[in-house]
Amino acid sequence: MAKVINTFTDNGTFTAPAGVKLVRVTAYKQKSVDSIIESCGSHTGSETVLAGYQEGSVTAIDVFGNAYAWGYNAYGQLGAGTSTPASSPVLVVGGLTFKSFGCMGSTSFGITPAGSLYAWGYNGYGQHGVGDLTTRSSPVAVLGGHKFYKCSVSNNSPVVFAITPAGTLYSWGYNVNGQLGLGDVTPRSSPVLVLGGLTWSSVPIAGDSALGLATSGTAYAWGYNAYGQLGLGDVAPRSSPVAVLGGLTWSHVSCDGSDAVLGVTTSGALYSWGYNSNGQLGLGDITSRSSPVAVLGSLCLGTAASTVFQTIPVVPGTSYSIAMQQFTVLFGTTPLGSVWGADTVTVEYDQ
């Protein structure tokens, strides 16, 4: 007997085949493997980055995946094979196409449709990931032969994190505060597996600290911690991932680049911790916090779509509508449960 899976990415109809009397229906938010790279900031997101501004230059990707750049080019960050500035778009050399683009100061990154990560421009901290500190004016493939679906970079620190489709996390670059998560403060010029054996969904970067979200929904932090931004109850730096205090399950965590952190739980509750000189934590004062505290006002931002499923009896030959609504998914007249923003439904059965 073989397992059959029908996948719906929009409202539709499932007809139970002959002999099938029970199905497992699952609804969830599809992780977009097109959401390849995080550009010029410490946030994460699911949108493909098609253009980026970086210290006087711009790179953009056209509808065919060709990358064009213009502007300041002292370090070859335009990827045109020279360090000559350009006042109109020039094609990034190498004959490559990209799904998205990201930038870190005068360093550029792009991921191809096949998942290969390329870097060019400034390389003073080994951020190209090719085993040296040589600045380049044309794209070079990051070492290791890895296929990445997401890369997170920041203007605040020359550190690179990249995640494979399996959720394995690699890091390289600057490491004076242990922000690579490798158990030491030694910089790396090629990808190294982050410690902990975890499966990751996102790793935003904020300055010299890192805050990552595992697929389990647990947040982990490491690196610089002078303001308690790691959420570990103290201000001691860490050089490997440690679970943020509180035992909460997160749908999203974000660093703003000023050592303040915001997190939204799977129930939609908003928490904050870290630096708070301007009251940016929303806690009614300007005292920094070293562990998550609920933002005042009992705000609920809505829950991220979690995976929900039910085993549902069906009648062979009968058709069942699949309706994706904002807060639930209906299989026929059966609601699957509380799920927000689901965009994918699978129906499994044995036949």
N, C-alpha and C positions, 0 to 999 in steps of 0.2 A: 504494500500500500504506500503510495507516494503522497507527500504534502504538496498541496497546490495553494499558491498565494495570489490573490487578485489585489492590485493596488489602484486606489482612486486618489487623484490629486484635485478633484473637483466633485461637485455633486453628481450623483449617477445612480445606476440601478444594478443590483446584483440579483441574478437568477440562480436559485439553488439547483445544481445538477441532479440527475437521477441518482438515488441512493444516498444522497447527502442529507443528514438530518440534524447536524450540529456544526456550527461555525464559530471560530474565534475572531472577533472583530476588534481591531486596535486602531486608536486615533492618536496622532501626535503631530508635533511641529517638525517638519522636515528640516534637517540641518543642510544648509545650502553649501555644496562643495564648490560653488562658483564664488563664494565669499572668501576670497583667497587671502587678502592681505590687509593689514591695518595701516592706514596712512597718516603720517605726520601728527600723531597724537597718542594719548595714553588710554583711549577708550577701545572697546571692542564692539563689533557689530556684525550684521549679516549681509551688508550691502557690498557688492563688488565695487572696488575703488577704480574708477576709470580715468581720473585726473588728480594731480597733486601739485601743490605749490611748495617749494623748498628753497628758502634762503636766496631769493632772486631768480629762480628758474621754475619752469612749469613743464610737466610731462603729462601727456594725454594719450589715451588708447582709442583708436577709431573702431568702427563697427566690424572691421575685419581682423582686429587684434594687433594691428600695427601700432607701435609706440612712436610718438613724435615728441620732441622736446625743444625748448627755446629759453633764452635768457642767460644768466650767469653760468660760467662753465670753467672756473679756475681749476677744478679737480676732475674734470671730465664727466661730471654728473649728467650731462646731456646724453651720454652714450653714443656720441657721434664719431668717436675715434680720434678726437682732438680735444684741446682745452681752449679752443676759440669760442667766445660767446656768440650767440645767434639771436637776432632780433625777429626771426620768423621761424616757424616749425621746421625742424630737420628730423629725418628718420633715424631712429636708434638703429645702429648697425648690427649685423649678425644674422639677418634674415629670420629673426624669431618673431613669433606672435605671442601675445600675453593675454591672460584673462584679467589681470589686474596689476596694479602698481602701488608701491609705497615708498616713502622717503624718510630719511633720517639725516637732518642737516644737509650736507653735501654728498650723501650716499643715496643711491637709488636701488630699488629692488623690484623684480617682476617675477610672476609665476606664469609658466606656460600652460596651455590647456592640458598637457600631459602631467603637470604637477612638478616640473623641474623649476627650482628657484635659481634666479640669476641676480648678480649684484654688479654695480659699477660705481665709479666716483671715488670719493675719499675713503681710505682704508687704514687710517692711522692706528686703529685698535683691533684690527683683524676682523672687522664686521662683514667683510666679503665672504668669510667662511671658506677661504681657499688655501689656508695654511701659511699665509704671509701677511705683511703689512704694506704691500705695494698698491698704490693708487692706480686706478684703471679708467680709461675713457671709453671702454666698450664692454658689453656684458660678458661675465664669466660665470660658469656654473658652480654653485656651491658644492663642496666636496661631499662624498659619501654615497652618491647615487640615490638619495632618498626622494620620495615623492611626497610633496607637502600640499595640504589643502588650505592651509592658513599660515600666515606669517605676521608676527606682531613686532612693530618697531616704534621708536619714539624719538622726538627731537631732544628729549631731556637726558638721554644717556645712550651711548653707542653700544647697545645690547640688542641682540636678535633672538627671538623665540620663534620656532616653527613647529607646527603640529602635522603629523602624518594623518592619512584617512583613518588609521586605526586608533588615533588619539595618543600616540607616542610623542613626547615633547623633547625637542633638542634646543640647545642654546649655544651661543658663542659671542665673543666680543669682550667688552670692558667688564671687570669683575672686582673692583676694589672693595666693594661691600658685600661680596658673596652673592650678588644678584643673579648670577647664572644658575644658582641652585645645584652646584656641583660639589659642595662640601668644603670649599676652600675659597681663596681670594685670588687665584691665579687666572689671568686672562686667557682666553682661547681664541684661536684663529681658524678653527674648523668646528663643525657641529659635534657636540657631546651630549649624550643622553642625560637628561635631568634626573636627579636622584629621587627615589621613592617608589618606583614601579607603578605609578598611577596612570590612569587613563584620563586625558584632559579634553575639555571642550573649548577653553579660552585662557589666554594669559595676557592681560593688559600690562603695560609697563608704565610706571610713574617714577620719574627720576631714577634714583638708584635702588628702588624697591620693586619687587614683583609680586603680583597678586593673581593667582590662578584659580580657575574653577574646574574641578574634576567633573566627569560625567555623572558621578554619584550625587552632585549638587553640593558637595563640601568645598569650601574655599580654603586655599592654602596660600601662605605668604612667606617671603624670605627677602633678605637683603637689608638695606638701610632701615633704621627703626627709631630714629631720634625722637619722633613725636608719637610713637605708639601705632604708627600706620599699619603695622603688620597684624594688629588685632590679637596679640598674644598675651596681653596683660602686663607688658613691661616695655622697656625701650632698648633692649639688647638686640643687636643685629643677628641675623641667621644666614647661614650659607647653604641651607637645604630646606625644602618645603616643610612647613609646619601648619597643622590645621588651625584655622582661625577659631577663637574661643566662642562658646555659646551653643554649640551643637545644632546650629541652624542649617536648613537646607536652602540653598540660594538658586535663584533663576538668573541673576545677573549681579556682577560686582564690577565696580569702576573706580579707577584712580584719576584724579583731575590734574595731576602734574604738580600740585602744591602740597603733597603729602596728606591730603584728605581723601577719605574713602567713603563711597556710598554703596550699599548693597540692597537688593530687593529679594525677599524670600519667595519661595514658591507659593505662599499664601498671599503675596502682594504687599507685605509689610516692608517699610523703608527703614533701614538702619544706617548709622554712620559711625566713623571713628577716625582717629588720627589728628592732624593739625587743625586748630580751630581759632586762630587769632582774630578772624573777622566774623566769627559766629557761623561759619559755613557748614558746620555739622547740624545746625538746626535744633540745638538742644537747649536754647534759652540762655546761653552764656558763651564765653570765649575760652573755656577750658578744654585743652586737648584731651582725647580719650585713647586708651590703649586696648580697648575691646569694644565690640559692637554695642551700641545703645540705640533704642528706638527713637526715631525722629519725632519731635513733638507734634501733636495734632492727630495722632492715630490715622495717618494717611494710609490709604490702600491704593496701590498703583495698578492693581489687576494682576492676576497670576499669569505667569508664562505658561504656554501649553505644556502640560506634562503628558506622559504617555498613559493612556487609560485603555482598558480592554474588558471585554465580557465574552463569555461563551454563551451563545444564543441558539436555541432550537429553531430549525427552519423546516419548511415543507418542500420536498423535491418538486421542481417545476414552478415554484412560486417566486415572484419578483419582489425585491425589497428595495425601497428607495434609500439612498445615502445622502443625508443633508448635513452639511457642515455649517453650524451656526456659531455665533460669536462665543457662547459660553458652554456649548455642548455639541455633540454629534448624535444625530438620530440614525439608527439602523431600522428602517421601517418605522414603527411607532416606539421603538425601544431607545431611550437615551442611554448613552454609554457612561455618563457621569460628568462630573465637573471638569471641563477642559476648555482652556481659553486660547483662541487663535489657531486651532488645529488646521492644517492644510493637507494632511495625508491620512487616508484610511486604508487599512489592509484587511482583507477577509481571507482567513485560512481554513482549509478543510482537508481531510484525508480522502483519497479516492484511489 
